[in-house]
Structures are given as structure tokens and as C-alpha cells.
Amino acid sequence: MANTKSSLKRAQIAERNRLRNKSYKSAVKTLMKKYLNTVAAYTANPTPELKQEVQARLSEAYGKIDKAIKRGVLHPNNGARKKSRLAHRLKPLAQTAE
């Protein structure tokens, strides 16, 4: 347990930051799952409406990943890898649809 006033404050700040980081990471994972589910639905039944939804989900996930990188929650390489994996899921579908 922290003894000094400054170490108590640092412990409180660390806990606050941990919870904030946890919420960002959770949101990123949730948006990635939503995107992957939408891509799976689009693969099963490619329609223009689903294609628009896939693009919207991808944009939403990219935005949250970029925000997490900007806030220092994710390392830039980690965020780039996540974005690359999301784009890679859509790439084969985009080529066959055209």
C-alpha cells in the first residue's frame, strides 16, 4: 500500500488510467467483432445495402483504433496491425464483387 501523499495520488491516477484504457480496448474489440460479423453476413449474401454497412463498420472501427492510438492506449504498430487485419478480411470480397 502507498505510504506518502504523492504515492497515493499516483496510485489513484494509475487506477483511473487503467479503467479508461480498459474501456477503449473493449470498445475497439467490440467494433472489430461487429465488423467481422457484418463481413460474414455480406459474404453469405452480397447486397449493396450490406456493402454500405460493411464500409460504415470499417470506418467506425478505424476511427476508434485511431483514437486509442492518439490517446496512448494502443501502440501505433498494434493499431496498424489491427487495421490491416480488418482490411485484409474485406479485400478478397471486394475483388470478387467487382
Contacts in CASP RR format, 6 or more apart in sequence:
PFRMAT RR
TARGET T0000
AUTHOR 0000-0000-0000
METHOD contacts of the structure
MODEL  1
MANTKSSLKRAQIAERNRLRNKSYKSAVKTLMKKYLNTVAAYTANPTPEL
KQEVQARLSEAYGKIDKAIKRGVLHPNNGARKKSRLAHRLKPLAQTAE
2 8 0 8 1.000
2 10 0 8 1.000
2 11 0 8 1.000
20 71 0 8 1.000
20 73 0 8 1.000
21 73 0 8 1.000
24 64 0 8 1.000
24 67 0 8 1.000
24 68 0 8 1.000
24 71 0 8 1.000
24 73 0 8 1.000
24 74 0 8 1.000
25 68 0 8 1.000
25 73 0 8 1.000
25 74 0 8 1.000
27 64 0 8 1.000
28 61 0 8 1.000
28 64 0 8 1.000
28 65 0 8 1.000
28 68 0 8 1.000
28 74 0 8 1.000
28 82 0 8 1.000
31 57 0 8 1.000
31 60 0 8 1.000
31 61 0 8 1.000
31 64 0 8 1.000
32 61 0 8 1.000
32 82 0 8 1.000
32 86 0 8 1.000
34 57 0 8 1.000
34 60 0 8 1.000
34 61 0 8 1.000
35 54 0 8 1.000
35 57 0 8 1.000
35 58 0 8 1.000
35 60 0 8 1.000
35 61 0 8 1.000
35 86 0 8 1.000
35 89 0 8 1.000
36 86 0 8 1.000
36 89 0 8 1.000
38 50 0 8 1.000
38 53 0 8 1.000
38 54 0 8 1.000
38 57 0 8 1.000
39 54 0 8 1.000
39 89 0 8 1.000
39 90 0 8 1.000
39 93 0 8 1.000
41 50 0 8 1.000
42 50 0 8 1.000
42 51 0 8 1.000
42 53 0 8 1.000
42 54 0 8 1.000
42 93 0 8 1.000
43 93 0 8 1.000
46 93 0 8 1.000
46 97 0 8 1.000
51 97 0 8 1.000
54 90 0 8 1.000
58 86 0 8 1.000
58 87 0 8 1.000
58 90 0 8 1.000
61 83 0 8 1.000
61 86 0 8 1.000
62 83 0 8 1.000
62 86 0 8 1.000
65 74 0 8 1.000
65 79 0 8 1.000
65 82 0 8 1.000
65 83 0 8 1.000
68 74 0 8 1.000
68 79 0 8 1.000
69 75 0 8 1.000
69 76 0 8 1.000
69 79 0 8 1.000
74 82 0 8 1.000
END
